[in-house]
Amino acid sequence: HAPNSLLSSPGSWALRKPDCHHDGKQTSWKCGFVRTIIQHPCLRHDPKGPGKARMLKKIQICLCFFFVSGILYEISLLSGCFFSYMPMSKHFLTLEQVLNLGKSIIFLETTERLEPPPLVSCSVESAARIYQDRPIILFMKGLMNNTALDLNSSYAAFSLLSSMKNVFIFPLQMETVFQGTPLLQWYNQVVPEQEKNWVHVSSDASRLALIWKYGGIYMDTDVISIRPIPEESFLAAQKSQFSSNGIFGFPAHHKFIWDCMENFVLKYNGNIWGNQGPFLMTRMLKAICNLTDFKGTEDHSCQNISFLNPQRFYPIPYPAWGRYYKVWDKSPNFNHSYALHLWNFMNHNRKAVVAGSNTLAEKLYKAYCPTTYEDLIQNAELRDFTRSENAV
């Protein structure tokens, strides 16, 4: 009377009926990948058969239960449950291992600075909160080794970001990044010291190479995520018929990104700001698509690439960037947006979020990167106030 199966779902491990023979030969039980052989006469000819059968049935069910539980536990460690680990465990992973997890959210810091400012921290934290099942990677050119930063770093932002379970910080090694792409030859020939826009040009190149190799989403470090992006292959319209390169996403080895890298080298002009950035994306998109104006909040699509409405990331256009640092009578709801680009390149006067200012930016920090707001803004101002009081 043994059951036909213990687990009835497809691909599960089954407990099957014994092969009972009248000649007294062995009975065979199968459970998962283990075959247990129980030597006994056929139960039908044993005077104690019913009791023995029940006992054997219980033993086999217990063994199967523990075996299946062990297998499922091992599988869970290799699946999405990876991000349920304690923060320290992630530091055993190499860059390749993290990138090969797939669908990374990638940020780049191509200056030499080692302390991410609050806006960078907010961008990374907000992405980590919105995309909890995906690796969030911050590449930093200033790092000179191959290991993630220690949690005990003297930089407050590093400690904050490193403690987040799905955030990884790695050095940006451009020569390695450009290996196997059309950009390597360009990189070996260019002289960074003679490039007036090198920080931006090197970032434009690096983001293309990383997304082509590994796939995922690239975001500028002044983008605050507010809800998941549902698209896999997309460009972000900054305005009608003009594409940004501040945020985009593609699967690995997508032809559009390869073509962009080839055009990057062919049309390279480091003296024109954006020539390898938004202007590159726009001219490549126009080469394959008939772009038209956006009439409302609809998205456009061409050759399986979504060209997302400016409302998705740029509801406040760059000429009005200062509105993020003003007090609004009624804050906008951004119902049509996936993320918000704060136009830090335009912020030459270095406007910053100030605790208690009630600006739109402060409200965004509180809602989407509360740890950054508390640790890097509120606590920093409290420390500054305490030092001033002590000095007096």
C-alpha positions as CSV (number, residue, x, y, z in Angstrom):
1,H,0.0,0.0,0.0
2,A,2.9,2.4,-0.4
3,P,1.9,5.7,-2.2
4,N,2.7,6.2,-5.8
5,S,4.6,9.4,-5.1
6,L,5.5,11.5,-2.1
7,L,5.9,14.7,-4.2
8,S,3.5,15.0,-7.1
9,S,4.9,18.1,-8.8
10,P,6.8,17.6,-12.1
11,G,10.5,17.0,-11.5
12,S,10.1,16.2,-7.8
13,W,11.6,13.2,-6.1
14,A,9.1,10.3,-5.9
15,L,8.6,7.5,-3.4
16,R,7.5,4.5,-5.5
17,K,5.8,1.2,-4.8
18,P,8.1,-1.7,-3.9
19,D,8.9,-4.4,-6.4
20,C,7.5,-7.3,-4.4
21,H,8.1,-10.8,-5.8
22,H,6.8,-14.1,-4.6
23,D,10.2,-15.8,-4.7
24,G,11.4,-13.8,-1.7
25,K,13.8,-11.5,-3.5
26,Q,14.7,-8.0,-2.4
27,T,12.3,-5.1,-2.4
28,S,13.5,-1.9,-4.1
29,W,12.5,1.6,-3.1
30,K,13.4,4.7,-5.0
31,C,13.6,8.3,-3.6
32,G,15.0,11.1,-5.7
33,F,18.5,10.2,-6.9
34,V,19.0,7.6,-4.1
35,R,18.0,4.0,-4.4
36,T,17.6,2.2,-1.0
37,I,17.6,-1.6,-1.0
38,I,15.8,-3.3,1.8
39,Q,16.5,-7.0,2.1
40,H,13.4,-8.9,3.2
41,P,11.0,-11.6,2.0
42,C,8.0,-10.6,0.1
43,L,5.7,-8.9,2.7
44,R,2.6,-10.8,1.4
45,H,4.1,-14.1,2.7
46,D,5.3,-12.8,6.0
47,P,3.0,-13.4,9.0
48,K,4.1,-10.0,10.4
49,G,3.7,-8.4,7.0
50,P,1.1,-5.6,7.8
51,G,3.1,-4.2,10.8
52,K,6.4,-4.5,9.1
53,A,5.0,-2.8,5.9
54,R,3.8,0.2,8.0
55,M,7.1,0.5,9.7
56,L,9.1,0.4,6.5
57,K,6.7,2.9,4.9
58,K,7.3,5.4,7.8
59,I,11.1,4.9,7.6
60,Q,11.2,5.5,3.9
61,I,9.0,8.6,4.1
62,C,11.2,10.1,6.8
63,L,14.4,9.3,4.7
64,C,12.8,10.9,1.7
65,F,11.7,14.0,3.6
66,F,15.2,14.7,4.9
67,F,16.8,14.0,1.6
68,V,14.5,16.3,-0.3
69,S,14.8,19.0,2.3
70,G,18.6,18.9,2.0
71,I,18.4,19.2,-1.8
72,L,15.9,22.1,-1.7
73,Y,18.1,23.9,0.8
74,E,21.2,23.6,-1.5
75,I,19.2,24.8,-4.5
76,S,18.0,27.8,-2.5
77,L,21.5,28.9,-1.9
78,L,22.2,29.1,-5.6
79,S,19.0,30.9,-6.5
80,G,17.5,34.3,-5.8
81,C,17.8,33.5,-2.1
82,F,21.4,34.6,-2.6
83,F,20.4,38.1,-1.5
84,S,19.1,36.9,1.8
85,Y,22.6,36.3,3.0
86,M,24.2,38.5,5.6
87,P,26.1,41.4,4.1
88,M,29.6,40.0,4.8
89,S,29.0,36.9,2.6
90,K,28.8,38.9,-0.6
91,H,32.5,40.0,-0.2
92,F,33.6,36.4,-1.2
93,L,32.2,37.0,-4.7
94,T,34.4,38.2,-7.5
95,L,33.3,40.8,-10.0
96,E,32.7,38.2,-12.7
97,Q,30.6,36.2,-10.4
98,V,28.5,39.2,-9.5
99,L,28.0,40.3,-13.1
100,N,27.2,36.7,-14.1
101,L,24.3,36.7,-11.7
102,G,22.6,38.8,-14.5
103,K,20.4,41.8,-14.7
104,S,22.8,44.1,-12.8
105,I,22.1,47.7,-12.2
106,I,25.4,49.5,-13.0
107,F,26.7,52.8,-11.7
108,L,30.0,54.4,-12.7
109,E,32.3,56.9,-10.9
110,T,35.1,57.9,-13.4
111,T,36.7,60.6,-11.2
112,E,39.4,59.7,-8.7
113,R,37.2,60.6,-5.7
114,L,36.8,57.9,-3.1
115,E,34.0,59.3,-1.0
116,P,30.6,59.1,-2.8
117,P,28.6,62.3,-2.1
118,P,25.1,62.0,-0.8
119,L,23.5,62.2,-4.3
120,V,25.5,59.2,-5.4
121,S,24.7,57.3,-2.3
122,C,21.0,58.1,-2.7
123,S,21.0,56.9,-6.3
124,V,22.6,53.6,-5.3
125,E,20.5,53.1,-2.2
126,S,17.2,53.8,-4.1
127,A,18.1,51.3,-6.8
128,A,19.0,48.7,-4.1
129,R,15.6,49.2,-2.5
130,I,13.6,49.1,-5.7
131,Y,15.5,46.1,-7.2
132,Q,16.1,44.0,-4.2
133,D,16.5,40.8,-6.3
134,R,19.2,42.2,-8.5
135,P,22.9,43.1,-7.9
136,I,23.6,46.8,-7.7
137,I,27.2,47.6,-8.7
138,L,29.1,50.8,-8.2
139,F,32.4,50.9,-10.2
140,M,34.9,53.4,-9.0
141,K,38.0,54.4,-10.9
142,G,39.7,55.6,-7.7
143,L,39.9,52.1,-6.3
144,M,43.2,50.5,-7.1
145,N,42.6,46.8,-6.1
146,N,40.3,44.0,-7.0
147,T,38.4,43.6,-3.8
148,A,35.2,45.2,-2.5
149,L,35.7,47.8,0.2
150,D,35.8,46.8,3.9
151,L,32.8,47.6,6.0
152,N,35.0,49.4,8.4
153,S,36.1,52.0,5.8
154,S,36.6,55.5,7.2
155,Y,34.3,56.9,4.4
156,A,30.7,57.1,5.7
157,A,29.1,56.5,2.3
158,F,31.2,53.4,1.8
159,S,30.2,51.9,5.1
160,L,26.5,52.7,4.4
161,L,26.5,51.3,0.8
162,S,28.6,48.2,1.7
163,S,26.2,47.2,4.4
164,M,23.4,46.9,1.9
165,K,22.9,43.2,1.0
166,N,22.8,43.6,-2.8
167,V,25.2,46.5,-3.3
168,F,28.7,45.8,-4.5
169,I,31.6,48.2,-5.0
170,F,34.4,47.3,-7.4
171,P,37.3,49.1,-9.1
172,L,36.8,50.3,-12.6
173,Q,39.6,48.9,-14.7
174,M,39.0,50.2,-18.1
175,E,41.4,48.2,-20.1
176,T,39.8,45.0,-18.7
177,V,36.3,46.4,-19.4
178,F,37.1,47.2,-23.0
179,Q,38.7,43.8,-23.8
180,G,36.8,42.0,-26.6
181,T,35.1,45.2,-27.8
182,P,35.7,47.8,-30.5
183,L,36.6,50.3,-27.8
184,L,39.9,48.6,-26.8
185,Q,41.8,50.0,-29.9
186,W,40.5,53.5,-29.2
187,Y,41.4,53.2,-25.5
188,N,45.0,52.2,-26.3
189,Q,45.4,55.1,-28.7
190,V,43.7,58.0,-26.8
191,V,45.7,60.2,-24.4
192,P,43.5,61.0,-21.4
193,E,45.6,64.0,-20.3
194,Q,44.8,65.7,-23.7
195,E,41.1,65.1,-23.4
196,K,39.1,68.0,-21.9
197,N,36.0,65.8,-21.4
198,W,37.8,62.6,-20.3
199,V,35.7,62.0,-17.2
200,H,32.5,62.0,-19.4
201,V,34.0,60.3,-22.4
202,S,35.5,57.4,-20.4
203,S,32.1,57.0,-18.7
204,D,30.3,56.9,-22.0
205,A,32.6,54.2,-23.2
206,S,32.6,52.1,-20.0
207,R,28.8,51.9,-19.8
208,L,28.5,50.7,-23.3
209,A,31.1,47.9,-22.9
210,L,29.7,46.7,-19.5
211,I,26.1,46.5,-20.8
212,W,27.2,44.8,-24.0
213,K,29.2,42.2,-22.1
214,Y,26.9,41.5,-19.2
215,G,23.5,43.1,-19.9
216,G,21.4,44.9,-17.3
217,I,20.6,48.6,-16.7
218,Y,23.0,51.5,-16.6
219,M,22.1,54.5,-14.5
220,D,23.9,57.8,-13.9
221,T,24.8,58.5,-10.3
222,D,22.2,61.3,-10.1
223,V,19.2,59.1,-10.9
224,I,16.8,58.3,-8.0
225,S,14.8,55.1,-8.6
226,I,11.2,55.2,-7.6
227,R,9.7,52.1,-9.2
228,P,10.9,49.1,-11.3
229,I,11.5,49.6,-15.0
230,P,9.4,46.9,-16.8
231,E,11.4,47.0,-20.0
232,E,14.5,44.9,-20.9
233,S,15.7,46.7,-24.1
234,F,15.1,50.4,-23.8
235,L,16.5,53.9,-24.3
236,A,15.2,56.9,-22.4
237,A,14.0,59.9,-24.4
238,Q,15.2,63.2,-22.9
239,K,12.8,64.9,-25.2
240,S,11.0,64.1,-28.5
241,Q,13.4,62.5,-31.0
242,F,16.4,62.8,-28.7
243,S,17.8,60.1,-26.6
244,S,19.6,60.3,-23.3
245,N,22.4,57.9,-22.4
246,G,22.0,58.6,-18.7
247,I,19.9,55.5,-18.3
248,F,19.4,52.5,-20.6
249,G,19.0,48.8,-20.5
250,F,19.7,45.8,-22.8
251,P,20.4,42.1,-22.6
252,A,24.0,41.0,-23.1
253,H,25.5,41.0,-26.6
254,H,22.7,43.1,-28.0
255,K,23.5,44.3,-31.6
256,F,22.4,47.9,-31.0
257,I,25.1,48.3,-28.3
258,W,27.8,46.7,-30.4
259,D,26.9,49.1,-33.2
260,C,27.1,52.0,-30.8
261,M,30.6,51.0,-29.8
262,E,31.7,50.8,-33.4
263,N,30.2,54.3,-34.1
264,F,31.8,55.6,-30.9
265,V,35.2,54.8,-32.4
266,L,34.4,55.8,-36.0
267,K,32.9,59.2,-35.1
268,Y,35.0,60.0,-32.1
269,N,35.4,63.6,-31.2
270,G,36.3,64.2,-27.6
271,N,36.1,68.0,-27.9
272,I,32.3,67.9,-28.4
273,W,30.5,67.2,-25.1
274,G,28.0,64.4,-25.5
275,N,29.2,63.3,-29.0
276,Q,29.9,59.8,-27.6
277,G,26.9,60.0,-25.2
278,P,23.4,61.2,-25.9
279,F,24.2,62.3,-29.5
280,L,25.6,58.9,-30.2
281,M,22.5,57.1,-28.9
282,T,20.3,59.5,-30.8
283,R,22.0,59.1,-34.2
284,M,22.2,55.3,-33.8
285,L,18.5,55.2,-33.0
286,K,17.6,57.4,-35.9
287,A,19.5,55.2,-38.2
288,I,17.2,52.3,-37.6
289,C,13.9,54.0,-36.5
290,N,11.6,56.7,-37.8
291,L,11.3,58.8,-34.7
292,T,8.2,60.9,-34.1
293,D,7.2,63.4,-31.4
294,F,5.6,62.2,-28.2
295,K,1.9,63.3,-28.0
296,G,1.2,62.3,-24.4
297,T,2.7,59.8,-22.0
298,E,2.9,56.9,-24.5
299,D,6.2,55.1,-25.2
300,H,7.5,54.4,-28.7
301,S,8.9,51.1,-29.9
302,C,11.2,50.2,-32.9
303,Q,12.9,46.9,-33.7
304,N,12.2,45.5,-30.2
305,I,13.8,48.6,-28.6
306,S,11.5,50.7,-26.4
307,F,12.0,54.4,-26.6
308,L,10.6,55.5,-23.3
309,N,8.6,58.7,-22.9
310,P,10.5,61.7,-21.3
311,Q,8.0,61.5,-18.4
312,R,9.6,58.2,-17.4
313,F,12.9,59.8,-16.2
314,Y,12.9,63.5,-17.1
315,P,9.5,64.9,-15.9
316,I,11.6,68.0,-14.9
317,P,13.6,68.9,-18.0
318,Y,17.2,70.1,-17.7
319,P,16.5,73.8,-18.1
320,A,14.3,73.6,-15.0
321,W,16.7,71.4,-13.0
322,G,16.8,73.9,-10.1
323,R,13.2,73.0,-9.3
324,Y,14.4,69.9,-7.5
325,Y,16.0,72.2,-4.9
326,K,13.0,74.5,-4.4
327,V,10.0,74.2,-2.0
328,W,6.8,73.2,-3.8
329,D,3.3,74.2,-2.6
330,K,2.2,70.8,-3.7
331,S,4.8,68.2,-4.6
332,P,4.3,66.3,-7.9
333,N,3.4,62.6,-7.7
334,F,5.5,61.4,-10.6
335,N,3.0,58.7,-11.4
336,H,4.3,58.2,-14.9
337,S,8.0,58.0,-13.9
338,Y,10.3,55.0,-13.1
339,A,13.2,57.2,-11.9
340,L,14.2,60.8,-11.7
341,H,17.3,62.4,-13.2
342,L,18.4,65.3,-11.0
343,W,20.7,66.9,-13.6
344,N,23.8,67.1,-11.4
345,F,25.9,68.2,-14.4
346,M,23.9,71.4,-14.5
347,N,24.4,71.9,-10.8
348,H,27.5,74.1,-11.0
349,N,26.8,75.9,-7.7
350,R,26.6,72.5,-6.0
351,K,23.2,72.9,-4.5
352,A,22.7,70.1,-1.9
353,V,19.9,68.6,0.2
354,V,19.6,70.3,3.5
355,A,17.8,68.7,6.4
356,G,14.6,70.6,7.2
357,S,14.6,72.7,4.0
358,N,11.4,71.0,2.8
359,T,12.6,71.1,-0.8
360,L,11.5,68.5,-3.4
361,A,14.9,66.9,-3.3
362,E,14.7,66.5,0.4
363,K,11.3,64.8,0.2
364,L,12.7,62.4,-2.5
365,Y,15.7,61.5,-0.2
366,K,13.3,60.8,2.7
367,A,11.1,58.6,0.5
368,Y,13.6,56.6,-1.6
369,C,17.0,56.7,0.2
370,P,16.1,57.2,3.9
371,T,19.3,55.7,5.2
372,T,21.4,58.1,3.1
373,Y,19.2,61.0,4.3
374,E,19.6,60.0,8.0
375,D,23.3,59.0,8.0
376,L,24.8,61.5,5.5
377,I,22.6,64.6,6.0
378,Q,20.9,64.7,9.3
379,N,23.7,63.1,11.3
380,A,26.4,65.1,9.4
381,E,24.6,68.4,10.3
382,L,24.2,67.3,13.9
383,R,27.9,66.5,14.1
384,D,28.7,69.9,12.6
385,F,26.4,71.7,15.1
386,T,28.0,69.8,18.0
387,R,31.5,70.8,16.9
388,S,30.5,74.4,16.6
389,E,29.0,74.4,20.1
390,N,32.1,72.8,21.5
391,A,34.3,75.4,19.7
392,V,32.2,78.2,21.3
